[in-house]
Amino acid sequence: MGRGDLSDAEWERLRPFLPVGNGRCGRWRVHRQVIDGILHRVRTGVQWRDLPERFGPWKTVYERHRLWSADGTWERLLQQVQAAADAAGEIDWDVSVDSTIVRAHQHAAGARRSAAGPGIKGGRRGGIPGRDAVAEPDRPPGGGGAGGEGPGRSRGGFTSKLHLSADGRCRPLSLIVTPGQRADCTQFTPVLEKIRVPRPGLGRPRKKPASLAADRAYSSGPVREYLRRRGIRHTIPEKTDSQAARLRKGSRGGRPPGFDEERYKKRDTVERAINRMKQFRAVAARYDKRGDVFLGTATAAAVAIWLRI
């Protein structure tokens, strides 16, 4: 077993949930070898072509990762690992939400766009693209932002943004990728809705935190209304301009939102979860062109974090 490879115990936790062949195509290459190759690339950020030979053909490893990112296999593996931890009472449901900027490498640019199809603007009748046709990018499942690919322009340049929620033990519960300029508050609801921890046997998956903490970027009316509607206790500091506007209105401004200073001190759990995610070099810098593949890379890193704590 090489450095960073799955241990026997970690492999046994993943093995029951891995996809199996359907008999209509060739046999899968050994899953454990391929997953070790994927985790090696996620951890080191090495180019796929430079994977060590002990992981098998690099293209097999890449194609498996691309497929599992697109069909949601990585997300299902993350949920199953979370379900095992929840059944053992190891999840702290005092959840925190935040985001982090990920600088996109030049290799993340240049994803192909479809040149034909229903997404064409300005096309002629019969589906033939016209002279002024503009190709709309495909939207692969799992991605986020413009065209589903998730790169954008922000103060940091060519960037993506990784939005996530984390439990009280600094482990990611849900992940979303958007362009770097996307505001945090716009992705608050999707991040919380993506929390989905299955329960053993029958029953709906758990989706509701016991409490939630977030910084001022999430201090908005729609966010607080959403949390009240779901009955989630929350601690979010009020923005200075919102506080001034409320005070100017006097009694018509209403009461200030509740704020628990002790609970807010635990918000650093999501910051520490981000630090853990960025220990993986392919998450700290984005090298993947496709948004769904980069989200799969981040999710694979989250799976490794859950397995090794």
N, C-alpha and C positions, 0 to 999 in steps of 0.2 A: 504494500500500500504506500503510495507516494504522499508527499506533503499536500494537505488539502483534500485528499480523496475521502470518500465516504468510508466510515468505519463499518464493521459488521452490524453493530446495533443500529446505526443510522440507516443502513441499507434495508434492514428488516422492517423499519418503520415506513419506508417508501414503497417497498416491493409490492404489497398487496394492491396498491392503487395505480400502478403503472398500466398503460394500455397493452393489450396483447394482439397478436396477429389475427386477421380475419379469414385466413386460408385462401384469399384471392390473390395474394402477391407473395413475394419472397419473404423469408424469415427475417425478423428484426435482428439487427446486431445486438449483442449483449447490452441490456439497458445500463447495467452498472458501469461498464467501461465508458459508454457514451456520456452518461451523466457526470462521471469524473472528468471527462474532457470538457464538457460544458462549464462545470464549476471552475476548472483550471483557467479557462478563458475569461470567465466572469471575474475571477479573483485577480488575475494578472493583467488583463487587458490586451493580451497578445493577439496578433492577427490570426484569423482562423487557419490560414495556410501554414503558420509556424507552430501549430500544436505539436507536442512531442509524439513520436510514433507509437508510444505505448497506448495511446487512446484510440488507435485505429485510423482509418482514412479521415482526413480533416473534413472533407465534404460530407461524409456521413454524419459527423458530429454537428456540423452547421445545419444540415437539412433537418435533423431531428429537433434541434433547438428552434429553428424557424417554424416547423410544423407545430410543435407544442406551444409556441407563442401564439400562433394564429388560431388554433382550435381550443385554446383555454386549458390545456393540460397542466401548465405550470400553475395556473390559478387554482385548479381543482386540487393539485398536490398541496398547495399552501393551505387551503381550507381543511384538508384531511389532517395535516399535521397540527393545525390549530384545534381541530375537533378532539384529537387525542389529548392535547394539553388541557383543554377545557374539561374533558371528562375526568381528568386527574386533579382538577381544581387548581391548575397552575396558571390560569389567566387572571390578571388583575384588570377588572373592567372599569377602572378609573382611566378613561381614554383621553388622549391629547391629540390635537390636529395641528399640522403645520405644513410648510412646503419648503423646497430647496431648489436653487438654480443649479442646473447641470450644464456646463460649457460643452457645446457640441464641437467635436473635432471636424476637420475638413472632410474626413471620410464619411461623415453623417450627411453630407450634402449630396444632391444630385439624384435623389430617388426618382425613378421613372414615373411619368404621368401617362394616363391612358390617352390615346390619340383618337379614339372613336367611341361611340356608344351614347347612351342617353344623357351623359354628363356634358356633351358638347354644346357650347353656346354658339349661335350663329350658323348652325349647319343647314344644309339644303334638305329638301324633302327626300324621303327614301333612305335616310340615315347616312348620306354621303356628306362628309364635312365640307363646309363652305370655305370661302377664301378668308373670312374673318373669324373662323372657328377658334375658340379658346378651349384648350383641353383642361377639364376639371380632374384633379387628382383622385385616384381611388381612395376608398376609406376602408382599410382592412380592419377586422374586428380587433378590439383590444387597444387600439391606439387612441390618441386624443388630439384635439386641436385641429388646425387647418389641414384638411385633406387626410386626417387620421395619422399624419406622420409626426406631428408634435414639435418641429423646430420653429423658432421664431426669433424676433429681434427684441432685445432688451438692453439695459445699460451695460450688461456684460458682453454684448455682441450677439453672436449666433448661439442661441441657448434653447434649452428645454427646461421645463419646470416639473419636478416630481412632487406631487401632493400625496400626503399619507396620513393615516391615523396610526397610533401606537398604543399598546396597552401599558399598564403601570410598570412592566418589567422591560421596557424599552425594546419591544418587538413589534414589527409592522403588522397591522391588521388588514389594511387595504391600501392600494396604490393606484394612482392615476397620472398619466403623462399629458401635459399640455404645452403649447408654446411658452417661451420664457416670459412674454409680456402679459400673460393671462393673470388677472387679479385673483388673489387667494379666495376671497369670499364667494366668487362665482362657482368654485369647485367644492365648496363645503358640503352641500347636500349630496352630490355624487360620491364623495369620499365616504360619508357616513352610510349611504345606501349600499355601498359595496362591501361593508362589513357583513360577513355571512359565515358563521361558524356552525357547521352541522352538529346535531345532537346524536348521541348513540341511539340506535333503534329508530322508532317512529318519533315524530314531532318536528315542528318547524325549526329551522336554524336560528341561532341567536343573532340578533342584529342590533340590539339596544344596549348602549353602554349604561353603567350604573351612574356615572357622572362624566362630565366633559370639561376640558380646559382648552382655551385657545387665546392667542394674542390679539392685539387691537385690530389687526388686519381683518378679523372676522366679526368685528363689532358693527353690525348692521341690523336694521329692522327685520328683513326677511330671515336672516339667520336665527335671531332670537325667537321669532314667531315659529319657525320650524321646530326649534328645540322645545318650546312650550307646548306645541301641538303633540309632540311625541312624548311629552312628560319626562324629558331628560334634564336633570339638574346640571347647571352649567356655570362656569366662571369665566367671563370674558370682560376685560377692562373696557370702560367707556372711552371713546375717542374724545380728545380735548375739544374739538369744534362741536361735537354733539352735546357735550356737557355744557358748553357756553350757550348754545342755542336753547337748551332746556331751561337753563337758569334765566335767560332773557324772557321766557314766556311766563315766568313766575309760577303761580299755582296751576296754570293751564299746561305747563310743561310736563306734569306728572312726576312720579317718584323716580329716583335714580335706580338703575338696575342693580340687583344684588351682586355683591362681589366678596368672595371668600379668599382672603390673602393666603391662608395656610394651604388651601387647595391649589391656588395658583402657583405656589412654589413647586408643586409636583409636575408643572408643565414642562420642566426640563427633560422629562422622559422622552418626549418626541424629538427633542434636539439630540439626545444621546442615541436614539434609534437612527436618526439621520447620519450621525457620525459612524455608526456601525455599518450602515448601508454603503457609505462612501469609503470604507475600508476595501471594498471591491472596486478595482480600478476601472472596470467597464461600466460601473454605475457613477463613479466620481466624474468621469468624462464620457460623453456619449460618442460611440464609434458606429453605432447601428444606423443605417439609413431609414429603415422602416420603423414607424412608431410602435407597431405591435411587437416587433422583435426587441426594441429597447425596453418596452414594458415587460416582456418575457425575461429579459436579462435582469431587470430589477426584481422581478418576482422570484427568479431562481436564487438571487442573493438573499431574499427574505426567507425562502425555504431553508437555505443553509443556516441562517441565523436561528430559526426556530429549532432546527435539528440539533444544534450545538450548544444549547443553553439548558 
